[in-house]
Amino acid sequence: MIVIGAGPSGLRAAGRLAAAGLDVRVLEKKSRVGANVVCTGIVGNEVFDDFGLDRGPVIEELRTVRLVSPFSTVLTYEHPRPFACVVDREKFDNALADAAVSAGAAVACDARVDGISIGRGGVEVTVRDGQGGVSRQAAAVAILATGVDFGLQKKIGLATPRDFLRGAQVEASLPGRGTTTLFFGRDVAPGAFAWSVPAGEGKARVGLLTKKDPKARLRKLLDAHFDGCPGTGEEASIRTKPVAQGLLSGTFGDRVLAVGEAAGQTKTTTGGGISYGLTCADLAADVILECFGRSSFGAADLAEYERRWKGLLQKEIVVGYYTRRMCARLSDGRIESLFHLAQTDGIVPIIREKADFDWHSGLIFALLQRLSFMKIFRDVKDRLGPVGLS
Ligand SMILES: Cc1cc2nc3c(=O)[nH]c(=O)nc-3n(C[C@H](O)[C@H](O)[C@H](O)COP(=O)(O)OP(=O)(O)OC[C@H]3O[C@@H](n4cnc5c(N)ncnc54)[C@H](O)[C@@H]3O)c2cc1C
């Protein structure tokens, strides 16, 4: 087995496959696992139990969220218990790498896969090392877990996302910013939202997702709400990265499948992708092990992987995508109305009952049943057309 990409999705799949006795190599283009990841690192608390992960990389637990409207109305929501936590992504990814290595996988860094070809007898990849040396490696099956780097998928005709949000984030020393805060509004982050999330030791991660100009938008947010963001040097530099959006079909082929953000397995509401990636890595490993059991690795065998992951995630991805696009069309006035509605119309109890960090469609459907809520989305909803779940 070759796994291309040592992010959470690739490392999880590698660990599962190695634990089942397969010979697994992970090839990562960066010089070390988890280096320079652009991510806020928020995961639901269940992730640790669900995937048997150690809580060592946790730096903050989240229980309270402040929501700031376009006209500076502030809502504070306190969940009955911590619902999520912020992890150090480098430590988180390295814990997954350690688990994969303990299970018998080999993880090679400075190993960029430049080419991939699929023949009747197997998959062959071209690997370029840190010194420019080139080698070829072969395997029965390859997993593409390359995040938002879609070059290899394009080479072999696998599907790639067509829609993206643009992310920007800075981590800086911001004492007194210990409460997670979300900012909404067309002037702040058109198409999505902005955030400030505590990152331990008086630091915060301030970022946003939007349709374009994420860096300029983030600078504006920092000026407006964070005194321009103190701190200099690398720590305070803004980093950008896209987030894949929308449901993908065609995440498998002969002897190959894509997992994680490479397969568009991200929450279309918030852009989070760690937990869906881990979930789908497990499904990928299950299906690949079944294929090894039959010694049959054709597209028809691996199609089962897409059937399973869509069975779990399709509704979430489609409903979330539609909802986020509806919200993106709201004027600042209507967003403000939503804030007022939340204070007066029994919305908070619905959130308390239905909110789940990773599964959002239940809450969305419950909110959309409120007439007052639907009124805010009138005509916006009609212009987007019906949502297709099939
Ligand atoms: C600003 C921002 C904030 C975010 N915050 C959160 C959050 O709070 N919570 C959350 O769940 N998600 C968040 N995300 C999304 C999250 O970071 C991704 O969904 C997640 O990292 C996807 O994991 P992955 O393993 O699929 O891919 P990645 O983590 O992107 O890993 C892919 C790996 O493949 C390697 N690679 C790529 N091409 C090659 C190649 N040709 N050869 C070898 N190696 C290769 C890359 O170097 C990388 O290490 C955020 C994203 C952004 C942009």
The ligand as a Gaussian input file, in Angstrom:
#p B3LYP/6-31G(d) Opt

LIG

0 1
 C       -8.029000      28.525000       7.813000
 C       -8.468000      27.091000       8.008000
 C       -8.920000      26.671000       9.250000
 C       -9.339000      25.344000       9.428000
 N       -9.762000      24.961000      10.662000
 C      -10.208000      23.709000      10.865000
 C      -10.664000      23.299000      12.138000
 O      -10.664000      24.067000      13.101000
 N      -11.115000      22.023000      12.280000
 C      -11.131000      21.140000      11.234000
 O      -11.594000      20.001000      11.401000
 N      -10.674000      21.501000      10.017000
 C      -10.211000      22.758000       9.808000
 N       -9.732000      23.117000       8.573000
 C       -9.695000      22.113000       7.504000
 C       -8.614000      21.070000       7.803000
 O       -7.373000      21.706000       7.974000
 C       -8.540000      20.051000       6.671000
 O       -9.841000      19.611000       6.351000
 C       -7.707000      18.839000       7.087000
 O       -6.368000      19.199000       7.305000
 C       -7.776000      17.784000       5.995000
 O       -6.969000      16.693000       6.358000
 P       -6.354000      15.771000       5.210000
 O       -5.538000      14.748000       5.897000
 O       -7.442000      15.325000       4.315000
 O       -5.429000      16.757000       4.366000
 P       -4.191000      17.635000       4.846000
 O       -4.193000      17.833000       6.304000
 O       -4.188000      18.837000       3.976000
 O       -2.940000      16.723000       4.509000
 C       -2.555000      16.488000       3.182000
 C       -1.074000      16.176000       3.179000
 O       -0.698000      15.721000       1.883000
 C        0.567000      16.261000       1.567000
 N        0.708000      16.230000       0.107000
 C       -0.031000      16.910000      -0.811000
 N        0.362000      16.595000      -2.057000
 C        1.376000      15.699000      -1.929000
 C        2.196000      15.004000      -2.863000
 N        2.061000      15.168000      -4.192000
 N        3.142000      14.153000      -2.392000
 C        3.303000      13.963000      -1.054000
 N        2.560000      14.617000      -0.123000
 C        1.600000      15.456000      -0.557000
 C        0.507000      17.662000       2.151000
 O        1.805000      18.209000       2.346000
 C       -0.227000      17.405000       3.471000
 O        0.657000      17.132000       4.530000
 C       -9.306000      24.430000       8.350000
 C       -8.836000      24.852000       7.101000
 C       -8.426000      26.170000       6.927000
 C       -7.923000      26.601000       5.575000

